[in-house]
Amino acid sequence: MNYSVVVVDDHFLLSQAIGGLVQEFNNFDVLYLCKNGRDLLDKFEDPNNIPDLVLMDIKMPILNGIETAEKLKKDYPNVKVLALSIEEDEYTILKMLRAGAKGYLMKDTKKDILEKALLEVMQKGQYYTNNVSKILMESIEKNIDTEIKDKELEFIKLACTDMSYKEIAKAMFCSYKTVEGYRDSLYKKLGIKNRIGLMLFAIHHNMFTP
């Protein structure tokens, strides 16, 4: 039995092309295409329209990918979301992962990588790859046995939220400079360079569930 997929992208020709590509994969069937998150949720009112996986853009009118992923996580937790976007800034990736996306791909991803990502999201629960996160995950794998102190663990969990570093310092009852120290220490220990890497580490080690 093949996995069912819905493609959500406000650029119709692009969504058609992506849908056609996914339809060629042996293990997947494309149910339909949507132009934004609102369109998708309207389709979900019919139980027959609920797929196994949603392949979704982020920047869309009416209801964007992040907002849609949050709604799916709450109301349709069994539907997996794989982001496919041109957005590569740290803030957007973090927001999408927090919203519940099980993977994040750039739109210039090769066909075989897309197929692999779809399969791994369905079979293993997650797949993270782009020029940034792939390097981060490789770095994280090399540091699995790194000892993390209690305060650093507390910082990691808070860093996976929308809180700023100043807000984290307030929550931890310490100074901003102390929080910066936790951050810099973890970056050095784990061989990562930014907050995305920290979040991916937390997800990989079950410290945070999107």
Secondary structure, DSSP 8 states (H G I E B T S, - for coil): --EEEEEE-S-HHHHHHHHHHHHHSTTEEEEEEESSHHHHHHHTTSGGG--SEEEE-SS-SSS-HHHHHHHHHHH-TTSEEEEEES---HHHHHHHHHHT-SEEEETT--HHHHHHHHHHHHHHS-EE-STTHHHHHHHHHTTTT----HHHHHHHHHHTSS--HHHHHHHTTS-HHHHHHHHHHHHHHHT--SHHHHHHHHHHTTS---
